[in-house]
Amino acid sequence: MLSIENVTYRIGPREILAGASARLPAGRRIGLVGRNGTGKTTLLRLITGEISPDQGDIARPARWRVASVAQEAPSGQLSLIETVLSADTERARLLAATETETAPQKLAELHARLDEIGAYSAPGRAASILAGLGFSAEEQLRPCREFSGGWRMRVALASVLFASPDLLLLDEPTNYLDLEGVLWLEEYLRRYRGSVLIVSHDRDLLDTVAEFILHLNAGKLTLYSGNYEAFVEARNARQALDSATAKKQETARKHMQAFVDRFRYTASKARQAQSRLKMLARLKPLQAVIDEEIAPIALPRPTSASPPLLTLERVSVGYVPGVPVLENLSLRLDPDDRIALLGKNGNGKSTFAKLLAGKLEAGSGEMVRANKLVTGFFAQHQLEELDGDLTATEMLGRLRPLLAVQEIRTKLGGFGLSAEKAVTEIRLLSGGERARLMLAMAALDNPNLLILDEPTNHLDVDAREQLLAALNDFEGAVVLISHDRRLLEATMDRLLLVADGTVTPFDGDLEDYRTWLLNSGRPEAPRAEKTGKSDTRREAADRRRQTKPLRDRALKAEQEMTKLQAEIAMIDERVASPKFFADDPERAANALKQRAQLAQNLTAAENEWLDAQEAYETALAGS
């Protein structure tokens, strides 16, 4: 058991943990959740002993080995497989000892221990872990230094998994993984025999892996039994109960205080009044749990364009002339398409996204873009390319110099960046805030084709829910690359598989893809028609197409109402002046006639809006 007893930890004047306590059962998988900045990573560092609490104690069995992913990616000349094998320090030490030991008895003991810890099967186990995280057999023999930082972080994850500690601590392990890597990691953790404490904002991962949820909020820890979905239900019920209890207590407090105020100085009631005063003193105020406000994400209404937005006929694309990364690309994108790109990292998903976004030109074939096509592009690597010395307002101002500052701030506000954050230097913003800025930049020109390459890496659970809702409300086309399965399932209608140097439809759903990937892993996807979730996605697309005219009708009526209300307000402002009638009676009379007509038009617009809105809601309910 891992015991956290009354732990307090401060960073400067800020109290990160305030008398936090929890007892975590051994051998179980526990998800550690909480808003960004609440102290989840700090708690992991306290558990490893990297830092010490100001007060309280963290205790675990003395024999436990505790390990977490190294913050710095491994590098150097060692191959990937050698790097992972070196994580088992006991194995490395015993093997080194066998090279120099000459005493037969001692040598036998060394080999017996090596056999006991599975040292001779270790290379196969290390290779299996690396393969699961996306490294081919050939890549496993290459030096670490040849890989990018993201891929080397996968090696760091592989190393800690290979070490098989008694307590495995993982802090956002999916940030550097693709969907395929996430699916593999889920299966690996489900079979893990030790204790796991994992920080993640991926709801599907927590629903699949976690047996308990440890919630960190306001410096306190609360342990819930079950996965993330069970946690949400239990916490909502607890909040409702706390709110009701707090309301009842406040009513009782007011009643007792009123009695005291009325009879405090009445001799016959003095003793009763004193009794109630003591009860009030013992009645500790109970406040209902209130979550912090969730910053919004709202995508703007897209620029209208007639279908198709894009058509590709036998297109090839690459970075070096004559050396295509993808070829024989033939497909069509329409204004209401919702497309998820599947495939392992390195297969060309980002290359395909850049082609659609106009960041790469087609090497061959024919690619036709609609005249009114407006593309918005979010690429994860661009987060590192932001100028940290600029504010968010200055960044958007550089991109669109003609936009007024107030208009820029309004756009930033739509993505949850407050007035204060809008004028904060980008280097001082959190990862989630920078991701929101990138989304605002992608949506700056009201795109009708939105291309998002891993937009959720730095977003917490609530922000991901906001993005999910925003994508479902968005009326344009979306192409999404993400390892967040919940986001893909809830927002996308079509699945395209990027593999073997081309892009082809995947006719199943994500559960089919998971099964196919984990059981076979062959590059050729199944072609059989599927029912279930794929039918649901098609129905969702049909529903959006069918209800769009009704939604447009309601929106048009709403815009007309706003316009008429503004015109009526202008007339009212003029006629409010007595001089208006005295100076030009005829003009005043015409103004009153105009106002009467505008009021009549406003009534008609309101009726039109009510009819359209009712029709839209009825269509949604019946579909």
ROPA-520109 format. One record per residue (C-alpha): x, y, z; residue in three letters. Coordinates in steps of 0.02 Angstrom, whole numbers, padded with zeros to 5 digits, always signed. Example, Ala and Ser with C-alpha at 12.3 -4.5 7.8 and 13.67 -1.06 7.14 Angstrom:
! residues 2
+00615-00225+00390ALA
+00684-00053+00357SER
//
This chain:
! residues 623
+00000+00000+00000MET
+00055+00178-00037LEU
+00007+00290+00108SER
-00005+00480+00092ILE
-00034+00555+00264GLU
-00077+00738+00292ASN
+00047+00799+00160VAL
+00072+00986+00136THR
+00186+01057+00002TYR
+00212+01239-00046ARG
+00295+01326-00192ILE
+00330+01500-00127GLY
+00169+01568-00049PRO
+00060+01447-00148ARG
+00000+01290-00059GLU
-00002+01149-00188ILE
-00052+01013-00065LEU
-00142+01058+00096ALA
-00151+00913+00219GLY
-00183+00789+00078ALA
-00211+00608+00129SER
-00248+00447+00034ALA
-00212+00261+00048ARG
-00184+00179-00120LEU
-00204-00010-00132PRO
-00057-00112-00195ALA
-00060-00200-00362GLY
-00198-00090-00434ARG
-00206+00034-00577ARG
-00250+00209-00517ILE
-00284+00364-00623GLY
-00229+00530-00548LEU
-00339+00670-00613VAL
-00365+00856-00582GLY
-00362+01021-00674ARG
-00200+01083-00753ASN
-00092+01165-00621GLY
-00170+01077-00470THR
-00008+00986-00428GLY
-00020+00811-00505LYS
+00160+00810-00566THR
+00216+00880-00398THR
+00131+00735-00309LEU
+00224+00609-00420LEU
+00389+00694-00377ARG
+00347+00683-00193LEU
+00310+00496-00210ILE
+00477+00462-00297THR
+00568+00560-00162GLY
+00635+00687-00286GLU
+00565+00822-00172ILE
+00508+00816+00010SER
+00344+00875+00086PRO
+00341+01024+00203ASP
+00231+00923+00320GLN
+00161+00748+00324GLY
+00230+00583+00263ASP
+00226+00468+00111ILE
+00259+00285+00152ALA
+00272+00129+00046ARG
+00343-00048+00072PRO
+00532-00043+00088ALA
+00556-00176-00045ARG
+00459-00081-00177TRP
+00551-00019-00330ARG
+00477+00145-00392VAL
+00509+00213-00567ALA
+00444+00351-00680SER
+00486+00407-00857VAL
+00644+00511-00864ALA
+00609+00694-00901GLN
+00755+00703-01023GLU
+00748+00593-01177ALA
+00891+00467-01192PRO
+01024+00501-01323SER
+01198+00444-01371GLY
+01273+00300-01469GLN
+01182+00157-01384LEU
+01051+00074-01492SER
+00869+00081-01441LEU
+00869-00101-01385ILE
+01028-00076-01284GLU
+00956+00081-01204THR
+00800-00011-01148VAL
+00898-00162-01085LEU
+01010-00049-00981SER
+00855+00007-00882ALA
+00862-00161-00788ASP
+01010-00116-00680THR
+01014-00282-00588GLU
+01025-00379-00750ARG
+01163-00266-00814ALA
+01260-00286-00651ARG
+01243-00475-00648LEU
+01294-00495-00830LEU
+01446-00385-00800ALA
+01492-00493-00649ALA
+01486-00654-00752THR
+01620-00582-00866GLU
+01746-00572-00724THR
+01692-00703-00598GLU
+01799-00863-00598THR
+01737-00957-00444ALA
+01621-01097-00504PRO
+01502-01085-00357GLN
+01485-00896-00369LYS
+01466-00905-00558LEU
+01325-01033-00537ALA
+01237-00918-00415GLU
+01250-00773-00537LEU
+01174-00876-00679HIS
+01037-00941-00564ALA
+00988-00764-00520ARG
+00994-00711-00702LEU
+00878-00855-00744ASP
+00762-00808-00600GLU
+00739-00628-00661ILE
+00716-00683-00843GLY
+00877-00602-00900ALA
+00899-00715-01051TYR
+00726-00678-01120SER
+00748-00492-01086ALA
+00803-00444-01263PRO
+00644-00519-01334GLY
+00537-00429-01205ARG
+00626-00263-01238ALA
+00603-00285-01426ALA
+00418-00322-01401SER
+00394-00163-01299ILE
+00485-00057-01427LEU
+00384-00135-01568ALA
+00223-00096-01474GLY
+00276+00086-01461LEU
+00306+00096-01649GLY
+00489+00047-01680PHE
+00529-00077-01818SER
+00661-00213-01793ALA
+00782-00113-01900GLU
+00751+00048-01801GLU
+00784-00040-01636GLN
+00965-00067-01688LEU
+00996+00116-01730ARG
+01076+00237-01605PRO
+00960+00346-01500CYS
+01040+00505-01563ARG
+00969+00475-01738GLU
+00789+00498-01678PHE
+00691+00656-01640SER
+00646+00708-01464GLY
+00469+00637-01474GLY
+00530+00466-01530TRP
+00666+00465-01396ARG
+00533+00499-01265MET
+00451+00339-01324ARG
+00616+00251-01288VAL
+00613+00326-01113ALA
+00437+00256-01090LEU
+00492+00087-01157ALA
+00637+00085-01032SER
+00527+00113-00879VAL
+00401-00017-00939LEU
+00541-00142-00966PHE
+00609-00110-00790ALA
+00441-00172-00719SER
+00447-00076-00554PRO
+00331-00120-00410ASP
+00258+00056-00424LEU
+00251+00127-00600LEU
+00222+00315-00611LEU
+00167+00384-00779LEU
+00140+00569-00814ASP
+00042+00598-00976GLU
+00123+00448-01063PRO
+00015+00468-01220THR
+00078+00642-01265ASN
+00211+00570-01381TYR
+00109+00423-01444LEU
-00004+00399-01593ASP
-00171+00310-01579LEU
-00087+00144-01616GLU
+00038+00170-01476GLY
-00101+00219-01355VAL
-00200+00062-01396LEU
-00047-00045-01366TRP
-00007+00044-01202LEU
-00184+00016-01139GLU
-00168-00171-01166GLU
+00005-00175-01086TYR
-00053-00082-00930LEU
-00206-00193-00911ARG
-00089-00342-00896ARG
+00038-00254-00784TYR
+00063-00348-00620ARG
+00128-00205-00513GLY
+00047-00045-00451SER
+00017+00094-00577VAL
-00017+00277-00542LEU
-00051+00367-00705ILE
-00084+00551-00741VAL
-00184+00570-00901SER
-00315+00681-00981HIS
-00364+00541-01100ASP
-00536+00483-01041ARG
-00533+00325-01145ASP
-00366+00274-01072LEU
-00430+00303-00895LEU
-00593+00212-00931ASP
-00500+00063-01003THR
-00355+00051-00881VAL
-00400+00130-00713ALA
-00476+00029-00570GLU
-00475+00181-00454PHE
-00472+00369-00482ILE
-00373+00482-00364LEU
-00442+00658-00380HIS
-00332+00806-00334LEU
-00430+00966-00305ASN
-00397+01118-00196ALA
-00245+01034-00119GLY
-00344+00882-00060LYS
-00349+00701-00121LEU
-00505+00593-00139THR
-00501+00411-00195LEU
-00646+00344-00298TYR
-00674+00162-00345SER
-00696+00123-00530GLY
-00641+00201-00693ASN
-00658+00382-00749TYR
-00840+00366-00801GLU
-00884+00296-00629ALA
-00785+00439-00549PHE
-00884+00570-00644VAL
-01049+00493-00592GLU
-00996+00475-00409ALA
-00925+00651-00401ARG
-01080+00728-00479ASN
-01187+00638-00350ALA
-01072+00694-00211ARG
-01077+00875-00270GLN
-01266+00871-00278ALA
-01273+00800-00101LEU
-01147+00927-00035ASP
-01245+01068-00116SER
-01409+01008-00039ALA
-01328+00983+00132THR
-01249+01155+00127ALA
-01417+01232+00083LYS
-01504+01142+00226LYS
-01367+01193+00347GLN
-01378+01375+00296GLU
-01567+01371+00322THR
-01543+01297+00496ALA
-01409+01426+00536ARG
-01523+01570+00486LYS
-01666+01498+00590HIS
-01557+01481+00747MET
-01481+01654+00722GLN
-01655+01730+00705ALA
-01707+01647+00870PHE
-01551+01714+00956VAL
-01577+01890+00888ASP
-01758+01890+00946ARG
-01744+01814+01120PHE
-01564+01846+01173ARG
-01615+01975+01301TYR
-01781+01896+01353THR
-01762+01818+01524ALA
-01877+01671+01492SER
-01787+01626+01330LYS
-01609+01674+01376ALA
-01552+01496+01413ARG
-01623+01431+01248GLN
-01542+01574+01155ALA
-01373+01533+01235GLN
-01395+01351+01188SER
-01423+01398+01007ARG
-01271+01512+01010LEU
-01165+01362+01061LYS
-01243+01257+00923MET
-01201+01393+00797LEU
-01021+01395+00858ALA
-01007+01206+00835ARG
-01093+01209+00665LEU
-00944+01214+00549LYS
-00988+01304+00387PRO
-01007+01181+00243LEU
-00985+01246+00068GLN
-01048+01158-00087ALA
-00911+01099-00203VAL
-00900+01220-00348ILE
-00787+01182-00496ASP
-00684+01319-00575GLU
-00759+01397-00728GLU
-00719+01300-00887ILE
-00644+01411-01021ALA
-00744+01398-01184PRO
-00690+01342-01356ILE
-00805+01407-01493ALA
-00766+01387-01678LEU
-00830+01526-01792PRO
-00960+01500-01926ARG
-00867+01441-02083PRO
-00857+01534-02247THR
-00987+01461-02365SER
-00924+01359-02512ALA
-01005+01242-02637SER
-00952+01060-02643PRO
-00829+00986-02673PRO
-00700+01079-02569LEU
-00558+00970-02633LEU
-00537+00833-02761THR
-00380+00727-02782LEU
-00348+00614-02931GLU
-00196+00499-02922ARG
-00098+00629-02825VAL
+00076+00599-02753SER
+00163+00706-02621VAL
+00332+00709-02536GLY
+00473+00821-02478TYR
+00603+00774-02608VAL
+00561+00783-02795PRO
+00537+00609-02865GLY
+00531+00527-02692VAL
+00347+00524-02641PRO
+00295+00489-02462VAL
+00116+00455-02520LEU
+00051+00418-02694GLU
-00103+00365-02790ASN
-00214+00477-02682LEU
-00390+00489-02751SER
-00530+00561-02645LEU
-00655+00702-02626ARG
-00691+00817-02479LEU
-00861+00899-02458ASP
-00912+01042-02340PRO
-00991+00925-02213ASP
-00855+00790-02210ASP
-00785+00732-02043ARG
-00629+00628-02075ILE
-00511+00543-01951ALA
-00339+00492-02012LEU
-00277+00326-01942LEU
-00105+00248-01959GLY
+00058+00234-01864LYS
+00171+00384-01841ASN
+00291+00394-01986GLY
+00165+00325-02111ASN
+00124+00498-02180GLY
-00028+00564-02086LYS
+00051+00735-02057SER
+00114+00739-02236THR
-00063+00709-02299PHE
-00129+00844-02182ALA
-00001+00968-02249LYS
-00052+00926-02427LEU
-00235+00961-02388LEU
-00187+01122-02296ALA
-00086+01185-02444GLY
+00079+01175-02348LYS
+00144+01047-02475LEU
+00117+01045-02662GLU
+00064+00889-02756ALA
+00210+00808-02846GLY
+00100+00729-02979SER
-00083+00699-03017GLY
-00224+00825-03010GLU
-00280+00919-02856MET
-00424+01043-02873VAL
-00471+01166-02735ARG
-00638+01258-02727ALA
-00629+01444-02764ASN
-00697+01486-02592LYS
-00597+01356-02497LEU
-00529+01428-02333VAL
-00414+01312-02235THR
-00371+01318-02051GLY
-00222+01213-01996PHE
-00167+01161-01820PHE
-00001+01069-01811ALA
+00070+01013-01645GLN
+00250+01059-01691HIS
+00198+01240-01715GLN
+00178+01258-01526LEU
+00368+01257-01511GLU
+00383+01385-01652GLU
+00279+01521-01569LEU
+00374+01680-01527ASP
+00374+01675-01337GLY
+00411+01861-01319ASP
+00248+01911-01405LEU
+00077+01915-01323THR
-00068+01818-01397ALA
-00143+01983-01456THR
+00020+02034-01540GLU
+00035+01863-01623MET
-00136+01874-01705LEU
-00102+02058-01746GLY
+00053+02007-01844ARG
-00046+01877-01939LEU
-00189+01997-01980ARG
-00128+02179-01963PRO
-00296+02251-02018LEU
-00392+02175-01873LEU
-00434+02295-01731ALA
-00364+02250-01560VAL
-00539+02229-01488GLN
-00586+02110-01628GLU
-00429+02008-01594ILE
-00469+01998-01409ARG
-00646+01943-01449THR
-00576+01802-01557LYS
-00456+01749-01419LEU
-00599+01754-01293GLY
-00693+01629-01400GLY
-00553+01505-01365PHE
-00546+01533-01179GLY
-00404+01660-01171LEU
-00460+01795-01049SER
-00417+01980-01065ALA
-00271+01951-00947GLU
-00205+01800-01044LYS
-00224+01894-01208ALA
-00090+02019-01154VAL
+00024+01892-01068THR
+00186+01843-01154GLU
+00165+01675-01241ILE
+00314+01598-01149ARG
+00220+01626-00986LEU
+00063+01538-01046LEU
+00031+01356-01000SER
+00037+01219-01132GLY
-00153+01214-01135GLY
-00164+01403-01158GLU
-00040+01397-01302ARG
-00143+01258-01381ALA
-00297+01370-01369ARG
-00199+01509-01453LEU
-00152+01390-01594MET
-00335+01343-01616LEU
-00380+01528-01624ALA
-00246+01552-01757MET
-00312+01404-01857ALA
-00489+01475-01852ALA
-00438+01655-01884LEU
-00510+01667-02061ASP
-00673+01571-02029ASN
-00612+01414-02120PRO
-00730+01294-02204ASN
-00597+01157-02195LEU
-00517+01133-02025LEU
-00365+01018-02015ILE
-00309+00971-01840LEU
-00150+00871-01809ASP
-00148+00812-01626GLU
-00238+00964-01551PRO
-00269+00887-01378THR
-00093+00849-01311ASN
-00091+00995-01190HIS
-00278+01007-01157LEU
-00353+00941-00994ASP
-00510+00835-00988VAL
-00630+00983-00977ASP
-00544+01075-01121ALA
-00554+00917-01227ARG
-00740+00909-01192GLU
-00755+01091-01248GLN
-00661+01050-01409LEU
-00772+00898-01438LEU
-00930+01004-01422ALA
-00855+01141-01533ALA
-00815+01017-01672LEU
-00990+00945-01665ASN
-01063+01121-01679ASP
-00944+01169-01819PHE
-01032+01171-01989GLU
-00876+01153-02097GLY
-00769+01003-02145ALA
-00644+00931-02022VAL
-00491+00819-02046VAL
-00425+00758-01879LEU
-00268+00667-01823ILE
-00279+00621-01639SER
-00238+00484-01515HIS
-00392+00535-01414ASP
-00513+00396-01458ARG
-00661+00482-01374ARG
-00637+00637-01480LEU
-00625+00533-01640LEU
-00777+00426-01598GLU
-00888+00573-01550ALA
-00848+00692-01694THR
-00788+00597-01849MET
-00893+00507-01981ASP
-00762+00434-02099ARG
-00601+00341-02062LEU
-00453+00345-02182LEU
-00303+00232-02156LEU
-00132+00302-02201VAL
-00019+00151-02233ALA
+00091+00073-02368ASP
+00123+00242-02448GLY
-00058+00284-02485THR
-00225+00330-02407VAL
-00375+00212-02414THR
-00547+00205-02330PRO
-00563+00099-02173PHE
-00739+00027-02174ASP
-00749-00022-01991GLY
-00756+00082-01833ASP
-00622+00120-01704LEU
-00660-00039-01608GLU
-00633-00138-01768ASP
-00472-00044-01796TYR
-00414-00081-01619ARG
-00451-00267-01641THR
-00367-00274-01810TRP
-00215-00179-01750LEU
-00186-00279-01591LEU
-00225-00449-01664ASN
-00143-00440-01834SER
-00057-00274-01863GLY
-00048-00311-02049ARG
-00047-00158-02163PRO
-00201-00211-02261GLU
-00361-00156-02177ALA
-00520-00261-02182PRO
-00647-00213-02314ARG
-00806-00296-02250ALA
-00951-00180-02221GLU
-00979-00148-02036LYS
-01131-00103-01935THR
-01143-00024-01764GLY
-01034+00128-01734LYS
-00994+00153-01918SER
-01182+00159-01951ASP
-01197+00282-01808THR
-01066+00394-01888ARG
-01155+00388-02056ARG
-01321+00427-01970GLU
-01238+00575-01881ALA
-01175+00642-02047ALA
-01348+00620-02127ASP
-01428+00706-01978ARG
-01312+00856-01996ARG
-01351+00867-02183ARG
-01539+00853-02155GLN
-01550+00978-02014THR
-01429+01106-02087LYS
-01563+01200-02189PRO
-01671+01215-02033LEU
-01524+01275-01930ARG
-01478+01401-02067ASP
-01658+01462-02072ARG
-01658+01490-01883ALA
-01491+01579-01891LEU
-01548+01692-02034LYS
-01705+01740-01935ALA
-01598+01775-01781GLU
-01483+01888-01881GLN
-01634+01980-01952GLU
-01702+02004-01775MET
-01536+02078-01718THR
-01532+02197-01866LYS
-01712+02256-01840LEU
-01686+02280-01653GLN
-01535+02391-01689ALA
-01633+02497-01815GLU
-01778+02518-01692ILE
-01657+02569-01555ALA
-01582+02704-01669MET
-01755+02776-01706ILE
-01802+02771-01522ASP
-01645+02868-01480GLU
-01688+03004-01606ARG
-01872+03024-01560VAL
-01827+03031-01375ALA
-01770+03210-01403SER
-01911+03342-01396PRO
-01816+03446-01526LYS
-01835+03307-01653PHE
-02023+03339-01668PHE
-02009+03529-01655ALA
-01873+03547-01789ASP
-01950+03435-01923ASP
-02125+03369-01885PRO
-02141+03282-02054GLU
-01976+03190-02031ARG
-02029+03140-01855ALA
-02194+03071-01920ALA
-02103+02969-02053ASN
-01986+02903-01919ALA
-02133+02843-01816LEU
-02210+02759-01969LYS
-02041+02677-02006GLN
-02030+02617-01826ARG
-02204+02541-01836ALA
-02155+02447-01994GLN
-01992+02388-01915LEU
-02087+02328-01762ALA
-02205+02232-01876GLN
-02056+02156-01968ASN
-01975+02111-01801LEU
-02132+02017-01748THR
-02128+01921-01912ALA
-01943+01882-01890ALA
-01973+01822-01711GLU
-02113+01708-01772ASN
-02001+01643-01910GLU
-01863+01608-01785TRP
-01982+01517-01667LEU
-02050+01409-01809ASP
-01875+01370-01876ALA
-01805+01331-01704GLN
-01951+01217-01663GLU
-01932+01127-01829ALA
-01745+01107-01801TYR
-01766+01037-01625GLU
-01905+00920-01684THR
-01793+00855-01823ALA
-01652+00825-01700LEU
-01766+00735-01578ALA
-01842+00626-01712GLY
-01677+00576-01793SER
//
